Amino acid sequence: MFARFAARVLAEIGFQENQYEAHPTALRALAIGRIASTPGNHDRDG
């Protein structure tokens, strides 16, 4: 198990539903993917 790894998240924004929520917006993760490099492809940022 890695302590850190590069990933990308596809998320939608949700708005505050009542006054008790701490922040006016929230992100709901729809998809998450780990970025893995292939052999010989070391020019990517991640």
Gaussian input, Z-matrix of N, CA and C with variables (Angstrom, degrees):
# hf/3-21g

backbone

0 1
 N
 C     1     B1
 C     2     B2     1     A1
 N     3     B3     2     A2     1     D1
 C     4     B4     3     A3     2     D2
 C     5     B5     4     A4     3     D3
 N     6     B6     5     A5     4     D4
 C     7     B7     6     A6     5     D5
 C     8     B8     7     A7     6     D6
 N     9     B9     8     A8     7     D7
 C    10    B10     9     A9     8     D8
 C    11    B11    10    A10     9     D9
 N    12    B12    11    A11    10    D10
 C    13    B13    12    A12    11    D11
 C    14    B14    13    A13    12    D12
 N    15    B15    14    A14    13    D13
 C    16    B16    15    A15    14    D14
 C    17    B17    16    A16    15    D15
 N    18    B18    17    A17    16    D16
 C    19    B19    18    A18    17    D17
 C    20    B20    19    A19    18    D18
 N    21    B21    20    A20    19    D19
 C    22    B22    21    A21    20    D20
 C    23    B23    22    A22    21    D21
 N    24    B24    23    A23    22    D22
 C    25    B25    24    A24    23    D23
 C    26    B26    25    A25    24    D24
 N    27    B27    26    A26    25    D25
 C    28    B28    27    A27    26    D26
 C    29    B29    28    A28    27    D27
 N    30    B30    29    A29    28    D28
 C    31    B31    30    A30    29    D29
 C    32    B32    31    A31    30    D30
 N    33    B33    32    A32    31    D31
 C    34    B34    33    A33    32    D32
 C    35    B35    34    A34    33    D33
 N    36    B36    35    A35    34    D34
 C    37    B37    36    A36    35    D35
 C    38    B38    37    A37    36    D36
 N    39    B39    38    A38    37    D37
 C    40    B40    39    A39    38    D38
 C    41    B41    40    A40    39    D39
 N    42    B42    41    A41    40    D40
 C    43    B43    42    A42    41    D41
 C    44    B44    43    A43    42    D42
 N    45    B45    44    A44    43    D43
 C    46    B46    45    A45    44    D44
 C    47    B47    46    A46    45    D45
 N    48    B48    47    A47    46    D46
 C    49    B49    48    A48    47    D47
 C    50    B50    49    A49    48    D48
 N    51    B51    50    A50    49    D49
 C    52    B52    51    A51    50    D50
 C    53    B53    52    A52    51    D51
 N    54    B54    53    A53    52    D52
 C    55    B55    54    A54    53    D53
 C    56    B56    55    A55    54    D54
 N    57    B57    56    A56    55    D55
 C    58    B58    57    A57    56    D56
 C    59    B59    58    A58    57    D57
 N    60    B60    59    A59    58    D58
 C    61    B61    60    A60    59    D59
 C    62    B62    61    A61    60    D60
 N    63    B63    62    A62    61    D61
 C    64    B64    63    A63    62    D62
 C    65    B65    64    A64    63    D63
 N    66    B66    65    A65    64    D64
 C    67    B67    66    A66    65    D65
 C    68    B68    67    A67    66    D66
 N    69    B69    68    A68    67    D67
 C    70    B70    69    A69    68    D68
 C    71    B71    70    A70    69    D69
 N    72    B72    71    A71    70    D70
 C    73    B73    72    A72    71    D71
 C    74    B74    73    A73    72    D72
 N    75    B75    74    A74    73    D73
 C    76    B76    75    A75    74    D74
 C    77    B77    76    A76    75    D75
 N    78    B78    77    A77    76    D76
 C    79    B79    78    A78    77    D77
 C    80    B80    79    A79    78    D78
 N    81    B81    80    A80    79    D79
 C    82    B82    81    A81    80    D80
 C    83    B83    82    A82    81    D81
 N    84    B84    83    A83    82    D82
 C    85    B85    84    A84    83    D83
 C    86    B86    85    A85    84    D84
 N    87    B87    86    A86    85    D85
 C    88    B88    87    A87    86    D86
 C    89    B89    88    A88    87    D87
 N    90    B90    89    A89    88    D88
 C    91    B91    90    A90    89    D89
 C    92    B92    91    A91    90    D90
 N    93    B93    92    A92    91    D91
 C    94    B94    93    A93    92    D92
 C    95    B95    94    A94    93    D93
 N    96    B96    95    A95    94    D94
 C    97    B97    96    A96    95    D95
 C    98    B98    97    A97    96    D96
 N    99    B99    98    A98    97    D97
 C   100   B100    99    A99    98    D98
 C   101   B101   100   A100    99    D99
 N   102   B102   101   A101   100   D100
 C   103   B103   102   A102   101   D101
 C   104   B104   103   A103   102   D102
 N   105   B105   104   A104   103   D103
 C   106   B106   105   A105   104   D104
 C   107   B107   106   A106   105   D105
 N   108   B108   107   A107   106   D106
 C   109   B109   108   A108   107   D107
 C   110   B110   109   A109   108   D108
 N   111   B111   110   A110   109   D109
 C   112   B112   111   A111   110   D110
 C   113   B113   112   A112   111   D111
 N   114   B114   113   A113   112   D112
 C   115   B115   114   A114   113   D113
 C   116   B116   115   A115   114   D114
 N   117   B117   116   A116   115   D115
 C   118   B118   117   A117   116   D116
 C   119   B119   118   A118   117   D117
 N   120   B120   119   A119   118   D118
 C   121   B121   120   A120   119   D119
 C   122   B122   121   A121   120   D120
 N   123   B123   122   A122   121   D121
 C   124   B124   123   A123   122   D122
 C   125   B125   124   A124   123   D123
 N   126   B126   125   A125   124   D124
 C   127   B127   126   A126   125   D125
 C   128   B128   127   A127   126   D126
 N   129   B129   128   A128   127   D127
 C   130   B130   129   A129   128   D128
 C   131   B131   130   A130   129   D129
 N   132   B132   131   A131   130   D130
 C   133   B133   132   A132   131   D131
 C   134   B134   133   A133   132   D132
 N   135   B135   134   A134   133   D133
 C   136   B136   135   A135   134   D134
 C   137   B137   136   A136   135   D135

   B1=1.4388
   B2=1.5226
   B3=1.3146
   B4=1.4540
   B5=1.5246
   B6=1.3303
   B7=1.4661
   B8=1.5242
   B9=1.3433
   B10=1.4597
   B11=1.5208
   B12=1.3112
   B13=1.4519
   B14=1.5202
   B15=1.3061
   B16=1.4655
   B17=1.5242
   B18=1.3265
   B19=1.4638
   B20=1.5204
   B21=1.3133
   B22=1.4565
   B23=1.5236
   B24=1.3300
   B25=1.4581
   B26=1.5222
   B27=1.3129
   B28=1.4549
   B29=1.5233
   B30=1.3432
   B31=1.4625
   B32=1.5233
   B33=1.3304
   B34=1.4590
   B35=1.5216
   B36=1.3185
   B37=1.4602
   B38=1.5314
   B39=1.3113
   B40=1.4534
   B41=1.5175
   B42=1.3095
   B43=1.4550
   B44=1.5217
   B45=1.3112
   B46=1.4622
   B47=1.5308
   B48=1.3199
   B49=1.4617
   B50=1.5242
   B51=1.3268
   B52=1.4639
   B53=1.5228
   B54=1.2979
   B55=1.4597
   B56=1.5261
   B57=1.3107
   B58=1.4617
   B59=1.5246
   B60=1.3038
   B61=1.4620
   B62=1.5206
   B63=1.3298
   B64=1.4654
   B65=1.5273
   B66=1.3117
   B67=1.4620
   B68=1.5251
   B69=1.3331
   B70=1.4703
   B71=1.5275
   B72=1.3344
   B73=1.4672
   B74=1.5250
   B75=1.3208
   B76=1.4600
   B77=1.5192
   B78=1.3321
   B79=1.4534
   B80=1.5238
   B81=1.3302
   B82=1.4675
   B83=1.5187
   B84=1.3270
   B85=1.4575
   B86=1.5303
   B87=1.3289
   B88=1.4569
   B89=1.5230
   B90=1.3277
   B91=1.4666
   B92=1.5172
   B93=1.3199
   B94=1.4562
   B95=1.5221
   B96=1.3102
   B97=1.4598
   B98=1.5117
   B99=1.2942
   B100=1.4565
   B101=1.5179
   B102=1.3139
   B103=1.4576
   B104=1.5234
   B105=1.3089
   B106=1.4580
   B107=1.5192
   B108=1.3186
   B109=1.4573
   B110=1.5208
   B111=1.3102
   B112=1.4612
   B113=1.5272
   B114=1.3098
   B115=1.4658
   B116=1.5290
   B117=1.3297
   B118=1.4547
   B119=1.5115
   B120=1.3135
   B121=1.4519
   B122=1.5321
   B123=1.3415
   B124=1.4573
   B125=1.5131
   B126=1.3422
   B127=1.4504
   B128=1.5187
   B129=1.3278
   B130=1.4796
   B131=1.5133
   B132=1.3050
   B133=1.4568
   B134=1.5181
   B135=1.2933
   B136=1.4402
   B137=1.4435
   A1=109.03
   A2=116.79
   A3=122.06
   A4=110.40
   A5=115.99
   A6=120.28
   A7=110.68
   A8=117.16
   A9=122.18
   A10=108.59
   A11=116.20
   A12=121.06
   A13=109.00
   A14=116.39
   A15=121.74
   A16=109.45
   A17=116.02
   A18=120.60
   A19=109.53
   A20=115.54
   A21=122.67
   A22=107.87
   A23=115.82
   A24=121.54
   A25=108.87
   A26=116.73
   A27=122.74
   A28=105.88
   A29=116.58
   A30=119.89
   A31=110.95
   A32=114.90
   A33=120.92
   A34=107.92
   A35=115.21
   A36=119.80
   A37=109.31
   A38=115.11
   A39=121.29
   A40=109.10
   A41=117.65
   A42=121.55
   A43=111.23
   A44=115.81
   A45=122.99
   A46=110.26
   A47=115.55
   A48=120.62
   A49=112.97
   A50=117.75
   A51=120.64
   A52=110.15
   A53=117.44
   A54=121.99
   A55=113.72
   A56=119.05
   A57=122.13
   A58=113.17
   A59=117.78
   A60=120.30
   A61=109.35
   A62=116.58
   A63=121.95
   A64=113.87
   A65=118.42
   A66=121.13
   A67=109.36
   A68=118.57
   A69=120.09
   A70=114.79
   A71=118.12
   A72=120.53
   A73=110.67
   A74=115.69
   A75=122.08
   A76=108.47
   A77=116.58
   A78=121.85
   A79=109.14
   A80=115.71
   A81=121.49
   A82=106.92
   A83=116.87
   A84=121.19
   A85=109.85
   A86=115.94
   A87=121.57
   A88=111.13
   A89=115.60
   A90=120.96
   A91=108.39
   A92=115.99
   A93=121.73
   A94=107.18
   A95=115.43
   A96=119.42
   A97=111.57
   A98=115.83
   A99=121.99
   A100=108.51
   A101=116.36
   A102=121.72
   A103=107.66
   A104=115.83
   A105=121.48
   A106=108.76
   A107=116.61
   A108=119.84
   A109=109.91
   A110=114.09
   A111=120.06
   A112=108.49
   A113=118.22
   A114=120.08
   A115=110.50
   A116=116.01
   A117=121.28
   A118=114.22
   A119=118.89
   A120=122.19
   A121=108.58
   A122=115.91
   A123=120.37
   A124=113.34
   A125=118.57
   A126=120.44
   A127=112.53
   A128=118.96
   A129=121.70
   A130=110.79
   A131=114.81
   A132=121.39
   A133=108.16
   A134=121.20
   A135=120.10
   A136=112.47
   D1=131.49
   D2=-179.53
   D3=-88.87
   D4=143.49
   D5=176.60
   D6=-72.86
   D7=-34.72
   D8=179.34
   D9=-141.11
   D10=146.59
   D11=172.38
   D12=-156.27
   D13=155.46
   D14=-179.18
   D15=-77.57
   D16=138.27
   D17=-179.48
   D18=-149.73
   D19=162.38
   D20=174.40
   D21=-126.31
   D22=145.94
   D23=-179.30
   D24=-124.51
   D25=133.79
   D26=170.00
   D27=-103.12
   D28=119.72
   D29=-172.66
   D30=-135.42
   D31=157.01
   D32=172.83
   D33=-114.59
   D34=153.09
   D35=-178.18
   D36=-93.33
   D37=140.42
   D38=175.45
   D39=-122.46
   D40=142.88
   D41=-176.84
   D42=-98.37
   D43=160.00
   D44=-178.49
   D45=-59.19
   D46=132.71
   D47=-178.64
   D48=-99.39
   D49=-25.37
   D50=177.07
   D51=-150.54
   D52=170.52
   D53=-175.06
   D54=-72.67
   D55=-9.09
   D56=-177.51
   D57=-88.90
   D58=-9.55
   D59=177.36
   D60=-75.59
   D61=141.18
   D62=-171.71
   D63=-71.08
   D64=-28.47
   D65=-175.46
   D66=-133.66
   D67=148.21
   D68=-176.97
   D69=-70.40
   D70=-17.07
   D71=178.57
   D72=-133.05
   D73=160.40
   D74=176.34
   D75=-145.12
   D76=153.74
   D77=175.75
   D78=-106.59
   D79=133.04
   D80=175.75
   D81=-109.82
   D82=116.41
   D83=-178.24
   D84=-70.68
   D85=124.28
   D86=177.13
   D87=-96.91
   D88=-33.34
   D89=178.95
   D90=-154.66
   D91=147.02
   D92=175.48
   D93=-136.49
   D94=138.21
   D95=-179.07
   D96=-139.86
   D97=140.26
   D98=177.28
   D99=-84.45
   D100=139.29
   D101=178.25
   D102=-92.80
   D103=118.56
   D104=179.67
   D105=-122.56
   D106=134.68
   D107=178.09
   D108=-90.20
   D109=149.47
   D110=176.17
   D111=-93.92
   D112=158.47
   D113=178.97
   D114=-57.43
   D115=131.60
   D116=179.49
   D117=86.75
   D118=-1.89
   D119=-179.25
   D120=-113.61
   D121=73.34
   D122=-175.31
   D123=-102.97
   D124=7.59
   D125=-178.25
   D126=-92.04
   D127=-0.27
   D128=178.57
   D129=-79.92
   D130=148.04
   D131=176.79
   D132=-89.50
   D133=130.96
   D134=179.85
   D135=162.50

